[in-house]
Amino acid sequence: MSFKHIADFSHSSKQVAAGTDHSLVLTQEGKVYAAGNNSNGNLGLGHNYSSEKFLSVNGLSGLKFMMISAGRHSAALTEDNRLFVWGSAFNCERALVLPQELRSNKQIKFISVGEKSSAIIDEDSHLYTWGTDNNKGQLGVPLSGSSNPNDINMPQLVESLSFKQVTQVSAGLDFMLALGMDYD
């Protein structure tokens, strides 16, 4: 096995995230860079042209990030717990080619983006999920009454875990894992 140095990228990095066909890098300075396939806006550049070079994600200047995640879309969490998403973050006809803030009345503490699903943990340690495939209950929420009952378009509370303190979640292809503990 051999490794390749990323040419023309001189920033010190603290986190990387591998998406379906794109990658994100979070620098020590809290900046987000992206490279790869951009046909669904996963690089957050404001267009759909792909890039082999890591480029700064547009629309995030002046913000400092502490966490990134990539899968079917991209996500980044600021140090003051604001969540930004871009790419195919929601099941709609048009992908987000620029980051959009996903506002909540609770602070977001953790994010995970998978191939078909996404998850967040809020300040109360509650788990919320959304995605494009819930036909086997992989999102942990009841089937919705939408035109496609398997799609959950916005984050929904996983009520079966509301009695737990969820501390971490990982979204896979057709399943999700959550780590937590009982409330004392």
N, C-alpha and C positions, 0 to 999 in steps of 0.2 A: 504494500500500500504506500502511496506517495501523496504528499500534500502540496498544494499550490498556494504560494503567497499571493494575496490579492494586490495586484499592481495598482498604483495610484491611489491607495487608501492608507493614509498616514495617521488616522485617528486611533487613539487608544480605546479599545472596546471593552464593555463590561457584560454585554449579553448579545446572543445571536438567536435568530428564530428562522427555522426552515419551513416554508409554506409548501403548498401543492406544487408550484413551479416558480416560486420566487423566494427571496431571502431578505431578512431585515437584520440590521446591526444597530445596537444602541451604544453610543459612545460614553466614555467617562464624563463628558460634559453634559450628557442628557439629550443629545441630538439623535435623530432617527434617520438612517440611510437605508435605501432599498435597491435591489437589483433582481433581474430575471424577467420572466414573462409578465407583460403588463396589459394583456388583452382585456382583462376585467378590471383594470385600474388598481391592481394590487400594489403598485409602486407609489401611488399617491402623487403623481407628477402633474395631474391636470389634463392628461391625454392618455392614449392607449398604446404608445410606442414603447417597446421593450428596451431594456438596457442591460448590457453585460457588465457595465461599470456601476459601482454603488454611487447613487445620487441622493442628495438630501431630499427628504419628503417635503413637498410644498405645503404651505399653509400652517406650519407648526412653529414658525419663528417666534421667539420670545417665550417659548414654553420649555420647561425642563422635564424630561421623562425619566421614569424609574423602572418601567417594565414594558416589554413588547411581546407580541405573540403573532404567529402567522399560520395559516391553514388555507381554507378556501377564500379568506380575506385577510386583511391586516388590522392590527389593533395596537394601540399604545396608551399607556397610563401615565399621567403626569405625576410629579411629586406631590401636588396638592389634590390628587385622586380624581382627576377629570379623565374620562375615557374618550378616545378618538378612534373611529373606525373608518376604513376605506376598502374599496374593492367590492366583492359580492357579499357584503355584510348582511344584507336582507334579501329575502326572496321577492325580487321585483324585476321588472324588465331591464332597468338600467343600473349598472354598477356605479358606485361612488368613485369618481376618478380623483377626487380630492378628499382629504380627511374631513370628517364631520364629527362634531361632539355628540355623544350619546348621553344626554342629560338624565340625571337621576336625582331624586330628593334625598338619597343616601350616598355617602362616599363609597367609591369602588376601591377595593383593596387588592383584588387579584383578577387576572384575566387568563383565558385559555381559548384558543381558536383551533378547531379541528377541520377535517375535510368537509363534513356535513353539519357540524354543530359548533356552537360557541357557548361560553359560560363566563359568568362573573360572580365574584363574592363581594358582598357589601360590608359596610362597617359593623353590622350586627351579626356577621358570619353566616348570613343566609345566601343560598345558592340560587342563581337565576340562569336559565338556559334558553337558547333559541336555535333554530336551524331549519334545514330543508328536508329532514327525514326523521320522523318520529313514529314510523309504522310499527316498530317493536318496542316503543316506550323508551328509546335510548335517551331522550331528553329528560325523562323523569317527570313529565307533566302529562295530564290527560290530553287525549286527542282533541283538537280544536274543532269548531264548527265552520271553519273557513272552506272555500271552494276546494282546496286540497287539504284535508284534515291532517295530513302528515307534516305540514309546514307550520312552524311556530315563527312568526315574523318579527316579534319583539321579545325581549327578555321576559320570561315568566318564572315566578317563584316555584321552586321545587318544594311543594308543601310537605311531602313525605320526609324531608330532611329538616323541616323548620324547627324541630326539637333538638337539633344538633348544632354544634359550633363547627361549621365547615371552614377549614383552614387552607385547603388546596384542592384544585380540580385539574384534571387533564382530559381534554376532548380528543378522542381517537377518531377512527373512520366510522364505525358503527356502534360505538359505545362511549361511555364516559366514566371516569373514576373520580371519586371524591374522598378526601381525607378529612376527618373531623373527630370530635369528641362530644360526649354528653354534657349538657349544662349541669353545673353542680348546684 
